[in-house]
Amino acid sequence: MIIITQPNATEEQIERVVARVREFGLDAQISRGASRVIIGVIGAEDRIREKPLAAMPGVEAIVPVEKPYKLASYEFRGAASPVAIGGVKIGGDENVALICGPCSVESQEQISSIARIVQDLGADILRGGAFKPRTSPYSFQGLREDGLRFLAEARRETGLPVITEIMDARDLAMVEKYADCLQIGTRNMQNFSLLKEVGHSHLPVLLKRGYSARISDLIMSAEYILSEGNMNVLLCERGIRTFENATRYTLDLNAVPLLKSKTHLPVVVDPTHGIGLRDFVPQMALAAVAAGADAVMIEVHDSPQFAKSDGEQAILPDVFADLVPRLRAVAEAVGRRM
């Protein structure tokens, strides 16, 4: 349930309500709006009695939330909530962010070169994998901490915040030293132990949809992170498995407006993995902006024929240069900007 306070509720009254909720053995998360405070009640709500709470000073209304997710629900905030990655705000306003870079960090020279290229062309955030979950144990697995150091150096050179994947909770402290945002990949979307650990991180988390996951599964995975106290979560649509095999996955752009109606969390679209064919990534990126994405994540590589992972889906810098003004035109057409 959600407890809505009166506009003139004092801090003392709010604290008493929170204390009362916790007396029932439940947790309370506070969201502060312009005129009211909303208290999200977390736990088995059959333990709580609404009437005594509704009668407490400072309480205006109690709203039951029938959905299994509470903190991720749109009702919890009552508006879209932005998440800051470094100095870049995603969601909650008219801006659409560009997250760009290679699939894998392969060397300091490679990531620094691509970082400068995408920055010059309009990227807001640098992406690159230092840890790479691969289908085959014999494939390139990433440079690990060396890759993280190279990402941090590229950030120093360009000013672009860094987003990179974490695969193992044991690496959290290491990744936090170098990154501005943690990425949970499709294979780990329901790794609940990892989700709980990043729920304690001070960094925002970009949660990618599992390739066989429903929209409700994605939101419930986000709830795991939120319930541990980390309220800075972004949801990422990156394509799902269907019966169609002409493309790597099926990019589910239905998910964008649906997620934005069900949650207050920013929605990111990754057309690169969604289609897996570089020739069609630009079209799907344009469609993602038209569908209402708060950010688009695109793989860019200056020598994809030599890439150590996913070179077939990374677009070249000249293609990205042609794409950016078209993305801006679409954003403007739907009342947004890049």
C-alpha positions as CSV (number, residue, x, y, z in Angstrom):
1,M,0.0,0.0,0.0
2,I,0.9,3.7,-0.3
3,I,0.4,6.2,2.4
4,I,0.0,9.8,1.1
5,T,0.7,12.6,3.6
6,Q,-1.0,15.9,3.9
7,P,0.7,18.9,2.3
8,N,1.4,20.4,5.7
9,A,2.6,17.2,7.4
10,T,5.6,17.8,9.7
11,E,8.7,15.7,9.8
12,E,7.7,14.4,13.2
13,Q,4.4,13.2,12.0
14,I,6.0,11.5,9.0
15,E,8.5,9.8,11.3
16,R,5.7,8.6,13.6
17,V,3.8,7.0,10.6
18,V,7.0,5.3,9.5
19,A,7.6,4.0,13.0
20,R,4.1,2.7,13.2
21,V,4.5,0.8,9.9
22,R,7.7,-0.8,11.2
23,E,5.9,-1.9,14.3
24,F,3.8,-4.1,12.1
25,G,7.1,-5.8,10.9
26,L,7.0,-4.0,7.6
27,D,9.4,-1.7,5.8
28,A,8.7,1.8,4.7
29,Q,10.3,3.7,1.7
30,I,9.8,7.5,1.6
31,S,9.4,9.4,-1.6
32,R,9.4,13.2,-1.4
33,G,7.4,15.2,-3.9
34,A,6.9,18.9,-4.4
35,S,4.0,19.2,-1.9
36,R,3.5,15.7,-0.4
37,V,5.4,12.8,1.0
38,I,4.5,9.3,-0.2
39,I,5.4,6.3,2.0
40,G,5.5,3.0,0.3
41,V,4.8,0.0,2.6
42,I,6.8,-3.1,1.8
43,G,6.0,-6.6,3.0
44,A,3.0,-8.8,3.6
45,E,0.2,-6.2,4.0
46,D,-2.1,-8.6,5.8
47,R,-0.1,-7.7,8.9
48,I,-1.2,-4.1,8.8
49,R,-4.4,-2.4,9.8
50,E,-5.3,0.6,7.6
51,K,-7.8,2.4,9.8
52,P,-5.4,3.2,12.7
53,L,-2.8,4.5,10.1
54,A,-5.4,6.6,8.3
55,A,-6.3,8.3,11.5
56,M,-2.8,9.3,12.3
57,P,-1.9,13.1,12.2
58,G,-0.5,14.1,8.8
59,V,-2.0,11.2,6.8
60,E,-4.3,12.3,4.0
61,A,-5.0,8.9,2.3
62,I,-4.1,5.3,2.1
63,V,-4.0,3.7,-1.4
64,P,-3.9,0.0,-1.8
65,V,-1.5,-1.3,-4.5
66,E,-2.9,-4.5,-5.9
67,K,0.2,-5.2,-8.1
68,P,2.9,-7.5,-6.8
69,Y,5.5,-4.8,-7.2
70,K,5.1,-1.7,-5.0
71,L,8.2,0.5,-5.2
72,A,8.4,0.1,-9.0
73,S,4.8,1.0,-9.6
74,Y,3.9,4.3,-11.1
75,E,1.6,5.0,-8.2
76,F,4.5,5.0,-5.8
77,R,5.9,8.2,-7.3
78,G,2.9,9.5,-9.2
79,A,5.2,10.7,-11.9
80,A,8.2,9.6,-14.0
81,S,11.4,9.7,-11.9
82,P,14.8,10.5,-13.4
83,V,18.0,8.6,-12.7
84,A,21.4,10.4,-12.9
85,I,24.4,8.6,-14.4
86,G,27.3,10.8,-13.6
87,G,26.0,14.2,-14.6
88,V,23.5,12.8,-17.2
89,K,19.9,12.7,-16.2
90,I,17.7,9.9,-17.8
91,G,14.0,10.0,-17.7
92,G,11.5,12.3,-16.1
93,D,11.8,15.1,-18.8
94,E,12.0,15.7,-22.5
95,N,15.6,14.6,-23.0
96,V,16.6,11.4,-24.7
97,A,20.1,10.2,-23.8
98,L,22.6,8.3,-26.1
99,I,24.6,5.5,-24.5
100,C,27.3,4.3,-26.9
101,G,30.5,2.3,-27.2
102,P,31.8,-1.1,-28.0
103,C,30.5,-4.4,-26.8
104,S,33.9,-5.2,-25.1
105,V,36.8,-3.2,-23.9
106,E,39.7,-4.7,-25.8
107,S,42.6,-2.4,-25.0
108,Q,43.1,1.1,-23.6
109,E,43.8,2.5,-27.1
110,Q,40.6,0.9,-28.5
111,I,38.2,2.2,-25.8
112,S,39.8,5.7,-25.6
113,S,39.6,6.0,-29.4
114,I,35.9,4.9,-29.6
115,A,35.0,7.1,-26.6
116,R,36.4,10.2,-28.3
117,I,34.6,9.3,-31.5
118,V,31.1,8.9,-29.9
119,Q,31.6,11.9,-27.7
120,D,32.4,14.1,-30.8
121,L,29.2,12.7,-32.5
122,G,26.9,13.4,-29.6
123,A,27.0,10.5,-27.1
124,D,26.1,11.2,-23.5
125,I,27.4,8.0,-21.8
126,L,30.1,5.5,-22.6
127,R,29.3,1.8,-22.5
128,G,31.8,-1.1,-22.7
129,G,32.1,-4.5,-21.1
130,A,35.0,-5.5,-18.9
131,F,33.3,-8.7,-17.9
132,K,31.6,-10.6,-20.7
133,P,29.1,-13.4,-20.2
134,R,29.5,-15.7,-23.3
135,T,27.7,-18.8,-24.5
136,S,31.0,-20.6,-24.9
137,P,33.6,-20.8,-22.1
138,Y,36.3,-20.5,-24.8
139,S,35.2,-17.1,-26.1
140,F,36.7,-13.8,-25.0
141,Q,35.6,-13.2,-21.4
142,G,36.7,-9.6,-21.0
143,L,39.7,-7.9,-19.5
144,R,38.2,-7.6,-16.0
145,E,39.9,-5.0,-13.8
146,D,42.2,-3.9,-16.6
147,G,39.1,-3.2,-18.7
148,L,37.6,-1.2,-15.9
149,R,40.7,0.9,-15.6
150,F,40.7,1.5,-19.3
151,L,37.0,2.7,-19.1
152,A,37.9,5.0,-16.2
153,E,40.8,6.5,-18.2
154,A,38.4,7.0,-21.2
155,R,36.1,8.8,-18.9
156,R,38.9,11.0,-17.7
157,E,39.8,11.9,-21.2
158,T,36.3,12.6,-22.5
159,G,34.1,13.4,-19.5
160,L,31.6,10.7,-20.5
161,P,30.1,8.7,-17.5
162,V,30.7,5.0,-17.8
163,I,28.3,2.1,-17.7
164,T,29.5,-1.5,-17.5
165,E,28.2,-4.9,-16.7
166,I,28.6,-6.7,-13.4
167,M,28.2,-10.5,-13.4
168,D,29.2,-11.5,-9.9
169,A,28.4,-10.0,-6.5
170,R,32.0,-10.7,-5.5
171,D,33.2,-8.1,-8.0
172,L,30.8,-5.3,-6.8
173,A,33.4,-3.3,-4.8
174,M,35.8,-3.5,-7.7
175,V,33.3,-2.3,-10.3
176,E,32.1,0.5,-8.0
177,K,35.6,1.9,-8.0
178,Y,35.6,2.6,-11.7
179,A,32.0,2.8,-13.0
180,D,29.2,5.3,-12.9
181,C,26.4,2.8,-13.5
182,L,26.1,-1.0,-13.0
183,Q,24.5,-3.0,-15.8
184,I,22.8,-6.3,-15.1
185,G,22.7,-8.3,-18.3
186,T,20.0,-10.4,-19.8
187,R,21.4,-13.7,-18.4
188,N,21.4,-12.3,-14.8
189,M,18.0,-10.5,-14.8
190,Q,16.7,-13.1,-12.4
191,N,19.9,-13.7,-10.4
192,F,18.2,-12.6,-7.3
193,S,21.3,-12.8,-5.1
194,L,23.1,-10.4,-7.4
195,L,20.0,-8.1,-7.6
196,K,19.9,-7.8,-3.8
197,E,23.6,-7.0,-3.7
198,V,23.4,-4.2,-6.2
199,G,20.4,-3.0,-4.3
200,H,22.9,-1.9,-1.6
201,S,25.1,-0.1,-4.1
202,H,25.4,3.7,-4.3
203,L,25.5,3.4,-8.1
204,P,22.5,3.4,-10.4
205,V,21.6,0.1,-12.0
206,L,20.6,-0.5,-15.6
207,L,18.6,-3.8,-15.6
208,K,18.3,-5.5,-19.0
209,R,15.2,-7.6,-19.7
210,G,15.9,-11.4,-19.9
211,Y,15.6,-12.7,-23.4
212,S,12.8,-15.1,-22.3
213,A,11.3,-12.8,-19.6
214,R,7.9,-11.2,-19.6
215,I,7.4,-7.5,-18.8
216,S,6.1,-8.4,-15.4
217,D,9.2,-10.5,-14.7
218,L,11.4,-7.5,-15.5
219,I,9.5,-5.2,-13.2
220,M,9.6,-7.8,-10.4
221,S,13.4,-8.1,-10.8
222,A,13.6,-4.3,-10.5
223,E,11.6,-4.6,-7.3
224,Y,14.3,-6.7,-5.8
225,I,16.8,-3.9,-6.3
226,L,14.4,-1.2,-5.1
227,S,13.4,-3.2,-2.0
228,E,17.1,-3.2,-0.8
229,G,17.1,0.6,-0.9
230,N,18.6,1.5,-4.3
231,M,15.9,3.6,-6.0
232,N,18.0,4.4,-9.0
233,V,17.0,1.7,-11.5
234,L,16.6,1.9,-15.2
235,L,14.8,-0.8,-17.2
236,C,16.2,-1.9,-20.6
237,E,14.4,-3.6,-23.4
238,R,17.0,-5.5,-25.4
239,G,15.0,-8.0,-27.4
240,I,13.4,-11.4,-26.6
241,R,13.4,-14.8,-28.1
242,T,10.4,-15.6,-30.2
243,F,9.8,-18.2,-33.0
244,E,11.3,-15.7,-35.5
245,N,15.0,-16.5,-36.3
246,A,15.7,-14.0,-39.1
247,T,17.1,-11.6,-36.5
248,R,19.1,-12.3,-33.4
249,Y,16.1,-11.5,-31.1
250,T,12.8,-9.7,-31.5
251,L,13.0,-6.1,-30.2
252,D,9.8,-5.6,-28.3
253,L,9.0,-2.0,-28.6
254,N,5.5,-2.6,-27.1
255,A,7.4,-2.8,-23.8
256,V,8.3,0.9,-23.9
257,P,4.9,2.5,-23.5
258,L,3.7,-0.4,-21.3
259,L,6.6,-0.1,-18.9
260,K,6.2,3.7,-18.7
261,S,2.5,3.2,-17.9
262,K,3.2,0.7,-15.2
263,T,6.3,2.1,-13.5
264,H,8.0,5.4,-12.7
265,L,11.4,4.1,-13.8
266,P,13.2,5.3,-16.9
267,V,13.1,3.0,-20.0
268,V,16.1,2.4,-22.2
269,V,16.1,0.5,-25.5
270,D,19.1,-1.5,-26.8
271,P,18.4,-2.0,-30.6
272,T,21.8,-3.4,-31.2
273,H,21.1,-6.7,-29.3
274,G,17.4,-6.5,-30.2
275,I,18.0,-7.1,-33.9
276,G,21.7,-8.2,-34.0
277,L,22.3,-7.0,-37.5
278,R,24.2,-3.8,-38.0
279,D,22.4,-2.8,-41.2
280,F,19.1,-2.5,-39.3
281,V,20.2,-1.0,-36.0
282,P,19.6,2.6,-37.1
283,Q,16.0,1.9,-38.1
284,M,15.2,0.3,-34.8
285,A,17.0,3.1,-32.9
286,L,14.8,5.6,-34.6
287,A,11.7,3.5,-33.8
288,A,12.8,3.3,-30.1
289,V,12.9,7.1,-29.8
290,A,9.5,7.3,-31.5
291,A,8.1,4.8,-29.0
292,G,9.1,6.9,-26.1
293,A,12.5,5.5,-24.9
294,D,14.3,7.7,-22.4
295,A,17.7,6.5,-23.7
296,V,19.0,4.5,-26.6
297,M,22.0,2.2,-26.2
298,I,24.0,1.6,-29.4
299,E,27.1,-0.4,-30.0
300,V,29.7,1.5,-32.0
301,H,33.1,0.1,-33.1
302,D,35.7,1.6,-35.4
303,S,36.9,-1.8,-36.5
304,P,34.1,-4.3,-36.0
305,Q,35.7,-6.9,-38.3
306,F,38.4,-7.3,-35.6
307,A,36.0,-7.0,-32.6
308,K,36.5,-9.7,-29.9
309,S,32.7,-9.9,-29.4
310,D,29.5,-9.1,-31.3
311,G,31.3,-7.3,-34.2
312,E,28.5,-8.2,-36.6
313,Q,26.0,-6.0,-34.8
314,A,28.2,-2.9,-34.0
315,I,27.7,0.1,-36.3
316,L,30.6,2.1,-37.8
317,P,31.3,5.6,-36.7
318,D,30.2,7.1,-40.1
319,V,26.8,5.3,-39.8
320,F,26.5,6.6,-36.2
321,A,27.3,10.1,-37.5
322,D,24.5,9.9,-40.0
323,L,22.1,8.5,-37.4
324,V,22.4,11.1,-34.7
325,P,20.8,14.0,-36.5
326,R,18.0,11.6,-37.6
327,L,17.5,10.6,-34.0
328,R,17.3,14.2,-33.0
329,A,14.7,14.9,-35.7
330,V,12.5,12.0,-34.5
331,A,12.9,13.1,-30.9
332,E,11.8,16.6,-31.9
333,A,8.8,15.2,-33.8
334,V,7.5,13.5,-30.6
335,G,8.1,16.5,-28.4
336,R,11.5,15.6,-27.0
337,R,15.1,16.5,-27.6
338,M,18.6,14.9,-27.7
